[in-house]
Amino acid sequence: MTVQQGLRTGLAAIAGLALTFALPVTPASANTATIQPASPDSVAASAADRAAAAGVDHLRKGADEGFHRVGLTPGGGGLFYAAYERTYRGLPVIGGDAVVVADGAGRVRGTSAAETAAISVGTSAKVTAAKASEIARGHLSKVDSVSTPKLVVLAGNSPKLAYEVVVAGTKATSPSNLHVFVDGATGAVLQTRDDVKQAATPAPAQTTSGEVGVLGTGNSYYVGNVTIDTTNSGGTYSTRDPQRSNLSCARQGGSPFTGPDDNWGNGSGTDLETACVDTLFGVQTQWKMLSEWLGRNGINGNGGGFPAYVGLNQANAYWNGSSTTFGRSSDSQRQVTPMDVVAHEYGHAIFQTTPGGAGSGNENGGLNESTGDIFGAVTEHYANNAKDRPDYDVGEGVNLVGQGPIRYMNQPNRVSGHPNCYSSSIPSTEVHAAAGPQNHWFYLLAEGSAPVGKPASPTCNSSTVTGIGIQKAAKIFYNGLLKKTSGWNHKAARKATLEAALALYPGSCTEFNTTKASWDAVSVTAATGEPTSCTPQGNDFSVGVTPASGTVTAGQSATVTVNTATTNGSAQSVALTAAGLPSGATATFNPESVQSGASSTLTIATSASTPDGTSTITVTGTAASGTHTAQYTLTVGTGSGVRTFTNGTDFALNDYATVNSPVTSTATGTATSPVKVSLTGTHTCSEDLRISLRAPDGSTYSVKQTGSLPCTQLGTRNYSVNVTNEAASGTWTLVLYDAYAQDTGTLDSWTITV
């Protein structure tokens, strides 16, 4: 059978389209009014439409087929991504979608299309719509609603006429919004796809007369006091965002919270209004990140969002295709609303509203789950919140089922059954586990295999990768996602991100080479037709810092040399700025701008009020050719290898609780094994405590396991912890877990000697 479309992107035979699709120009005369030039997006859309109509490259189509544009999304590098749905004799073709990439000058720069064989089917079904509905209902244990069956063509190796029926309800104990495709000739179920992703462009927000947008004060559980965008209508405030279309937070099955004032939440892990504070703060922060870092207009790309609901009585959170819902931890002590989980669930919405939609299959589903994890990590890094430090651990704050983070992006196999590397088993791997390879790729792209002050990330080919920073990695990932089709897989993602790296950074090959090396490092091999090399164009430069990290006590200053280099073309002026400073710190450059090839001295001055802890400071160089960044890790501490705290920290009972003040060591060389741990506190049953020690590279060592009754008080305990080849310098963290919710106690002081 002839394969008409391939899940691949094409540039062949497109170079000439710039001339073929050039817009006609009418000579102006004295009697002719000046015609305003068309906007870049409309020029790109027109070029893409002509390419789709002509069926160029991978957009080949049969005589009875057509393409209908359903979206146009601006990306980086001056490109626009036009999404198309295929039709056959007027019927929608599921799995026949395509993307055309064009620029604002009307040049078509690439295409991609989902794979399908030639379509030749009848358009009259033998099975009745009523029968199709009955068959679809049988797939859920509890049915809340059933859509009117719709005739479609289901693409693939053997396209068929089918009914698409959407059944909403419950499957076992889980919510479901199931798309069931019933063979129009036989009644067999050909395929199912569930919108609900666990662990329709919305209508514009309607503003009633008298409503105004206000900044509310929220007392959140995960990040303390925050401001959130809320609505004031005639003196009644509500947890509905007045500026971001369709964005709100409510109790499950109810309406947004309301009140006579604009103060929300009490900081409790069990309070649902507090959960809405965390949820709104998380998604509103994600919205800002999408705009400022990626150029995306809202969650759906068209200025729209989706409502959120809290109070699900399950240890779960999910996206159902039109809203997000958040439950509670398995011990019922916390709501599942930390920033990375909120951004993860809305990440599913982004995946669904980029070209190709939600797709189906385990490999596609794994990439969908990974997309949520990536947006969670990127949102945390954009926020850079001192009370929820950015990292690449998924859901570490909520400790969903009592076993710490849900996933680890730097090393996915820290969770049993989650692979670090791609293999032929991924298409049959459970979707959350199948997120592993792309999560691993993203960490390597952003941070590298051995980043300073962050967990190491072992590669699958024993290679060494140097990261390019999370903001660049996010841009490459997102622009690759804009070429997604319904048959998305790892090879397609590899190819699309390589193309994105070339488009976003034409003056540099570092980004392209690192994108390629990171895919190689997780065993995703080359895709047919992918770009294999990079030739830089125009002027470009690089930025680096020496040293990469430093430690000071509060009130002291750190001095850093910022080096620049001309990597292509001619030298140019580079302006330097710094972001991500801890509270009470300032940054000055001498000089503030340099010619690429010269260096500047960065002085980071802390104050007496600067809190202890570690911050990732991003140094940005801005020139006519674009921006480049480098990261410096600043630790504020006592400057010794032994550190004691006496502030008193309550145990978070029946919780995986990281001690608020980690130990920061500036000792050099390898930590002396065993590491000495001493702690003093009160606790009604120390046998219920499990204590571990996390080293600077993220490795975790057991200090104390739970013991057998009878109970004894904690008092002062001294432990020796054997460690292996750990650097002494860096942040050492005590992690405590209390296995019984009825216990009470405090930790008064602790010392770690490395």
WOGIBEL-V938176 format. One record per residue. RES is the residue in one letter. PHI is phi in whole degrees, 0 to 359 (* if undefined). Layout:
res = {RES & RES}
phi = {PHI & PHI}
This chain:
res = {M & T & V & Q & Q & G & L & R & T & G & L & A & A & I & A & G & L & A & L & T & F & A & L & P & V & T & P & A & S & A & N & T & A & T & I & Q & P & A & S & P & D & S & V & A & A & S & A & A & D & R & A & A & A & A & G & V & D & H & L & R & K & G & A & D & E & G & F & H & R & V & G & L & T & P & G & G & G & G & L & F & Y & A & A & Y & E & R & T & Y & R & G & L & P & V & I & G & G & D & A & V & V & V & A & D & G & A & G & R & V & R & G & T & S & A & A & E & T & A & A & I & S & V & G & T & S & A & K & V & T & A & A & K & A & S & E & I & A & R & G & H & L & S & K & V & D & S & V & S & T & P & K & L & V & V & L & A & G & N & S & P & K & L & A & Y & E & V & V & V & A & G & T & K & A & T & S & P & S & N & L & H & V & F & V & D & G & A & T & G & A & V & L & Q & T & R & D & D & V & K & Q & A & A & T & P & A & P & A & Q & T & T & S & G & E & V & G & V & L & G & T & G & N & S & Y & Y & V & G & N & V & T & I & D & T & T & N & S & G & G & T & Y & S & T & R & D & P & Q & R & S & N & L & S & C & A & R & Q & G & G & S & P & F & T & G & P & D & D & N & W & G & N & G & S & G & T & D & L & E & T & A & C & V & D & T & L & F & G & V & Q & T & Q & W & K & M & L & S & E & W & L & G & R & N & G & I & N & G & N & G & G & G & F & P & A & Y & V & G & L & N & Q & A & N & A & Y & W & N & G & S & S & T & T & F & G & R & S & S & D & S & Q & R & Q & V & T & P & M & D & V & V & A & H & E & Y & G & H & A & I & F & Q & T & T & P & G & G & A & G & S & G & N & E & N & G & G & L & N & E & S & T & G & D & I & F & G & A & V & T & E & H & Y & A & N & N & A & K & D & R & P & D & Y & D & V & G & E & G & V & N & L & V & G & Q & G & P & I & R & Y & M & N & Q & P & N & R & V & S & G & H & P & N & C & Y & S & S & S & I & P & S & T & E & V & H & A & A & A & G & P & Q & N & H & W & F & Y & L & L & A & E & G & S & A & P & V & G & K & P & A & S & P & T & C & N & S & S & T & V & T & G & I & G & I & Q & K & A & A & K & I & F & Y & N & G & L & L & K & K & T & S & G & W & N & H & K & A & A & R & K & A & T & L & E & A & A & L & A & L & Y & P & G & S & C & T & E & F & N & T & T & K & A & S & W & D & A & V & S & V & T & A & A & T & G & E & P & T & S & C & T & P & Q & G & N & D & F & S & V & G & V & T & P & A & S & G & T & V & T & A & G & Q & S & A & T & V & T & V & N & T & A & T & T & N & G & S & A & Q & S & V & A & L & T & A & A & G & L & P & S & G & A & T & A & T & F & N & P & E & S & V & Q & S & G & A & S & S & T & L & T & I & A & T & S & A & S & T & P & D & G & T & S & T & I & T & V & T & G & T & A & A & S & G & T & H & T & A & Q & Y & T & L & T & V & G & T & G & S & G & V & R & T & F & T & N & G & T & D & F & A & L & N & D & Y & A & T & V & N & S & P & V & T & S & T & A & T & G & T & A & T & S & P & V & K & V & S & L & T & G & T & H & T & C & S & E & D & L & R & I & S & L & R & A & P & D & G & S & T & Y & S & V & K & Q & T & G & S & L & P & C & T & Q & L & G & T & R & N & Y & S & V & N & V & T & N & E & A & A & S & G & T & W & T & L & V & L & Y & D & A & Y & A & Q & D & T & G & T & L & D & S & W & T & I & T & V}
phi = {* & 287 & 272 & 271 & 235 & 232 & 280 & 205 & 249 & 233 & 240 & 298 & 67 & 257 & 304 & 286 & 291 & 300 & 280 & 301 & 256 & 298 & 288 & 293 & 241 & 265 & 301 & 279 & 224 & 297 & 263 & 253 & 294 & 293 & 263 & 291 & 296 & 292 & 292 & 303 & 292 & 289 & 295 & 297 & 297 & 296 & 297 & 296 & 298 & 293 & 296 & 294 & 295 & 280 & 68 & 286 & 50 & 276 & 263 & 302 & 211 & 281 & 297 & 266 & 250 & 211 & 238 & 238 & 289 & 243 & 188 & 220 & 241 & 287 & 244 & 272 & 66 & 74 & 260 & 233 & 246 & 262 & 262 & 230 & 254 & 274 & 236 & 226 & 50 & 87 & 268 & 296 & 255 & 278 & 93 & 243 & 285 & 207 & 227 & 242 & 257 & 221 & 252 & 288 & 265 & 90 & 265 & 278 & 253 & 171 & 219 & 213 & 212 & 290 & 278 & 206 & 284 & 303 & 263 & 209 & 228 & 285 & 245 & 246 & 272 & 277 & 279 & 282 & 298 & 297 & 293 & 300 & 297 & 297 & 297 & 294 & 301 & 291 & 272 & 240 & 286 & 226 & 250 & 264 & 202 & 225 & 285 & 292 & 304 & 236 & 285 & 219 & 252 & 268 & 284 & 140 & 294 & 220 & 302 & 221 & 285 & 212 & 265 & 257 & 236 & 256 & 247 & 254 & 163 & 229 & 245 & 61 & 251 & 258 & 293 & 211 & 228 & 266 & 271 & 248 & 254 & 254 & 303 & 290 & 262 & 244 & 85 & 290 & 277 & 275 & 193 & 231 & 213 & 259 & 291 & 287 & 244 & 270 & 58 & * & 319 & 294 & 292 & 300 & 295 & 263 & 257 & 276 & 305 & 97 & 275 & 224 & 275 & 223 & 261 & 271 & 259 & 242 & 256 & 274 & 276 & 270 & 230 & 78 & 282 & 220 & 251 & 228 & 279 & 229 & 243 & 245 & 236 & 61 & 91 & 255 & 263 & 215 & 273 & 236 & 285 & 280 & 257 & 262 & 306 & 70 & 262 & 202 & 221 & 216 & 294 & 307 & 81 & 237 & 259 & 307 & 297 & 229 & 188 & 280 & 225 & 254 & 248 & 229 & 81 & 233 & 81 & 274 & 289 & 254 & 271 & 284 & 295 & 298 & 300 & 291 & 299 & 298 & 294 & 296 & 298 & 294 & 285 & 292 & 293 & 299 & 301 & 296 & 300 & 302 & 288 & 281 & 264 & 244 & 74 & 267 & 266 & 82 & 295 & 269 & 84 & 238 & 84 & 245 & 230 & 216 & 290 & 240 & 229 & 239 & 103 & 300 & 271 & 213 & 279 & 194 & 208 & 204 & 248 & 249 & 102 & 215 & 198 & 251 & 224 & 235 & 258 & 228 & 291 & 296 & 267 & 63 & 262 & 218 & 273 & 274 & 230 & 294 & 303 & 290 & 286 & 301 & 293 & 298 & 294 & 288 & 297 & 299 & 295 & 295 & 302 & 290 & 260 & 267 & 309 & 90 & 64 & 285 & 67 & 206 & 95 & 290 & 293 & 300 & 296 & 295 & 294 & 295 & 298 & 298 & 302 & 299 & 298 & 296 & 294 & 296 & 294 & 295 & 296 & 300 & 291 & 297 & 292 & 49 & 276 & 297 & 267 & 216 & 303 & 296 & 204 & 239 & 268 & 267 & 70 & 295 & 288 & 270 & 46 & 307 & 237 & 83 & 236 & 83 & 303 & 284 & 213 & 239 & 287 & 289 & 208 & 306 & 286 & 293 & 259 & 305 & 87 & 259 & 278 & 285 & 238 & 286 & 207 & 293 & 275 & 303 & 299 & 245 & 271 & 307 & 299 & 291 & 291 & 291 & 289 & 306 & 301 & 289 & 301 & 298 & 303 & 294 & 298 & 298 & 298 & 281 & 247 & 94 & 276 & 217 & 289 & 288 & 74 & 226 & 300 & 291 & 224 & 296 & 270 & 279 & 243 & 61 & 274 & 248 & 239 & 256 & 288 & 251 & 99 & 289 & 291 & 296 & 301 & 296 & 296 & 295 & 299 & 295 & 292 & 295 & 297 & 288 & 256 & 296 & 238 & 295 & 261 & 307 & 216 & 294 & 296 & 296 & 295 & 301 & 298 & 295 & 287 & 296 & 296 & 295 & 299 & 294 & 289 & 283 & 230 & 292 & 268 & 220 & 255 & 302 & 294 & 297 & 296 & 288 & 301 & 295 & 298 & 290 & 294 & 302 & 289 & 247 & 70 & 268 & 277 & 299 & 264 & 300 & 82 & 288 & 295 & 253 & 211 & 227 & 238 & 295 & 234 & 74 & 277 & 202 & 212 & 228 & 229 & 216 & 233 & 222 & 286 & 274 & 205 & 195 & 229 & 224 & 268 & 304 & 100 & 264 & 239 & 247 & 246 & 229 & 267 & 259 & 260 & 236 & 213 & 273 & 263 & 198 & 70 & 257 & 294 & 212 & 285 & 237 & 269 & 248 & 220 & 228 & 221 & 89 & 291 & 290 & 301 & 83 & 253 & 231 & 232 & 229 & 248 & 227 & 277 & 283 & 217 & 220 & 282 & 306 & 112 & 259 & 235 & 225 & 258 & 261 & 247 & 255 & 257 & 266 & 243 & 298 & 270 & 295 & 288 & 295 & 143 & 244 & 235 & 261 & 260 & 261 & 264 & 245 & 254 & 241 & 223 & 298 & 277 & 138 & 237 & 222 & 229 & 218 & 243 & 236 & 260 & 250 & 248 & 257 & 198 & 275 & 78 & 229 & 280 & 237 & 218 & 238 & 240 & 229 & 280 & 82 & 227 & 293 & 293 & 274 & 296 & 54 & 221 & 273 & 241 & 279 & 305 & 297 & 243 & 289 & 273 & 250 & 247 & 249 & 299 & 258 & 79 & 267 & 300 & 284 & 261 & 277 & 286 & 265 & 237 & 232 & 217 & 229 & 186 & 244 & 196 & 292 & 205 & 296 & 295 & 276 & 271 & 242 & 236 & 225 & 238 & 258 & 281 & 302 & 273 & 95 & 294 & 242 & 238 & 284 & 260 & 209 & 268 & 296 & 241 & 265 & 291 & 279 & 283 & 227 & 289 & 287 & 62 & 256 & 233 & 238 & 228 & 243 & 241 & 285 & 237 & 235 & 49 & 259 & 294 & 291 & 284 & 130 & 259 & 253 & 232 & 276 & 236 & 238 & 225 & 252 & 277 & 225 & 290 & 274 & 291 & 225 & 168 & 225 & 254 & 268 & 202 & 206 & 224 & 236 & 247 & 250}
